């Protein structure tokens, strides 16, 4: 353990101060400064890591599908042993700088200290360890000592695909990652706003992976530019890590109006502008990019109360929206853990993200009835109604209809599964009734040599589940190719989150 009396002497939960709202909404830099090595932050970090208690059964291990050794690296952080802390962190997680910024931290919800005190700031300790390790030059390539002569294609370069690729490369297989976008990273690259995670964190990991031997093939869409049959002929195994990218739609009158977009029609172009370099387009202004959907001067309505909706809120604010309103069909969650969601499960609580701190209005328990347009076919307003739960279903309340102005409506209601198109047809894999790729417990499909990792097989989930599945699928592929494996497999295809 860390400080034997730390949880008794330091009872408050401390986090580094975020950049001020009036400053950060003027740029696309990260909201959190993560000042690795700064004396003030290291002081806070040491005190918080020292609160990790000798709890006997560390439920944080079980809450995280990666099985992160959280008490171990809390202790090492408290002692200032950065190299050992980084090694312990990487024992279970390929990309802690991603999870430390993007994961909602189910580990903190299961922290034993959290039963009667604020939990340990696990997520901040994690990201601080890896940032400090990068700054100290402690992260180096792990080049395999020999090659197996086997080759693997990974289709998709999100967290699941990258984790699988790195694990397989490190045991000596020749791995190529295919990505249809022009840059590697999947939704980490263009779906996650820069203010949540700057893309330099992806780039330096990719540099490490290249040095280890992983090959990247951006700008190639499997199913169109190269067929599934060709990959099966060229490689000894294939990992499908294409994500869950089919969005839920809103079947209401006016859906076809101009200005009504899926979130992933809005966020990637905005992110391309935010992370654009002079080499991309010779410094063109935003207005020079044709078809770019922007919120400047508009009343923006975001339908959907999750993280993607919050990303839309923060992006619209930075683009200079006149107003931003986020709608959620479910009632507002409680601020305290309800009895129906007991410790150590992950509770559904009212959450204020950094984007919500920056402005906008949130309206709960409402349903969109119709989208209204002007004579030119442009959306101008949204008609909504309050809802009440009847037999467990949200039902519109008669007489509660009203209109709110909207010249840009963003649909952020989640995703249903992978795109059902040429890629799946060419590989000959099938979908389950849930709309995800069918697979066995070891991530293998019915097609020999074809495996599935991440949201494509699990459905929309958290980044820690994607990385855990990528690691576990890599172990299954290594077993298939080599007859055995020493790679860790933290989850199976049917492992679920801790429930009451």
Secondary structure, DSSP 8 states (H G I E B T S, - for coil): ---TTHHHH--S--------HHHHTTS-S-SS---TT-HHHHHHHHHHHHT----SS-HHHHHSTT---HHHHHHHHHTT-HHHHHHHHHTT-S-HHHHHHH---HHHHT-GGGGTS----HHHHHHHHHHHHHHTT-------SS--S-EEEEE--SHHHHHHHHHHHHTT-EEEEEESSSSS-THHHHTS-TTTS-THHHHHHHHHHHHHT-EEEET--BTTTB-HHHHHHH-SEEEE-----EE----SBTTTSBTEEEHHHHHHHHHHHHT--HHHHTT--GGGSTT----TTSEEEEE--SHHHHHHHHHHHHTT-SEEEEEESS----SS--TTS-TTS--------HHHHTS-EEEESEEEEEEEE-TTSBEEEEEEEEEEEETTEEEE-TT--EEEE-SEEEE---EEES--SHHHHHHT--B-TTSSB---TTSB-SSTTEEE-THHHH-S--HHHHHHHHHHHHHHHHHHHHS---S-----TT------
